[in-house]
């Protein structure tokens, strides 16, 4: 069984002046950027499982970020396939389930946060 790991730590933005890494993942543009840089669509094609690691000090990921990050794979796999193949793990206390499921439902219902 092949497994790929995407660590969101690798995709955090940083304040160039204060040298502080962002503690949120937000926005469609940011989700698209992470989707492209992580090559998540290619990893989905060539792996049986994808583990997404959420850094310990993250305190917010909004549904629109998840929508863009997972748009193509959710469209392809549908909800059950996505849930069985993609394992999201928070390395801290952040509970992302509500935002994730809202994003998956929006993708499958052809609605977005903008609608």
N, C-alpha and C positions, 0 to 999 in steps of 0.2 A: 504494500500500500504506500503510495507516494503522498507526501505531505509538504506543503509550503507554509512558510510563516511570514506574515506581514506585521512588522512592529511599527505601530503608529508613532512611536518615539522618533523614528527616522524621518518623519514628515511634519514635525512640529515647526511652527514659525517661531522666530526669535526676534525680540526687540533688540535692534542693533546698538542702541545706546546703553540700555540697562543690562543687556546680555541675559535677559530673562526669557525662558521658553514659555510659549502660550500654554494655558491650561484648559483651552477650549478648542474644539473643532467645529467650525460653523460656516455655513454658506455653501451654495451650489458650486461656485467657482472653486472654492477650496476642495470640495469633494471631487470635482472633476480633475483638479491638479493631482490629488493623491491617487485617483484611479489610474491616470496615465503614468505617473512616476513609479507606482508600485507594480505596474503591469498585471493588475489583478485579472483582467480578462484572459490574458495568455496563461497565467497560473491556473485559472479555473479549468482551462482546456487540458492541461497536462498533469494535473494532480487530483488525487482522490479526496483530499481534505485540505482546506485552507484555514489556518489558524490566524486570527487577527488579535494582536495583543494591544490592549489599551493601557497606556502608562498609568502608574499608580497615582499621580497627582492631577489627573484630568478630572474636572468637575462638571463639564458639559460637552455634549455632542448633540447638535440639533438635527432633527429629521432631514432637513434639506441637505446637510452634509452627507448623511447616510444615503439619501436618494441618489445623488450623483455618484458617490463611490460605488454603490452596488447596482446601479440601474441596469446595466447590460446583463449581469449574472442573474439578477432576479427575473428579468424578462425571459431569459433562457431557461432557467431551472424551475421557475415558479416558487411558491412559498415553501412547500415541503422539501423540494430538492435543495433550495438554498439553505434552509435550516439544518438539513442533514449533512451538507458539505462544508458549510462555513461555521467555524466555532469561534465566537468572540469571547475573549477572556479579559476581564478587568484585573489588572495587577494591583489595584487598590480597592476602594470602597464604592466607586462610581457604578450606579445601576443604570445601564444603558438600554435595557430591554424595551421600555415603553417607546422611546424614540426610534429604536430599530424597527420594531413592529409597525409603528405608524408609517415609517418610510417605506417598508415593504408593501404595506397595504396601499399607499399612495401610488407606488410604481405600478402595481397590478390593476389598480382602478383608474389608471390614466389621469390621476390628479396630482397636483403639486402644491407646495405651500403657497404658491402665487395664485392658484385658482380660487 
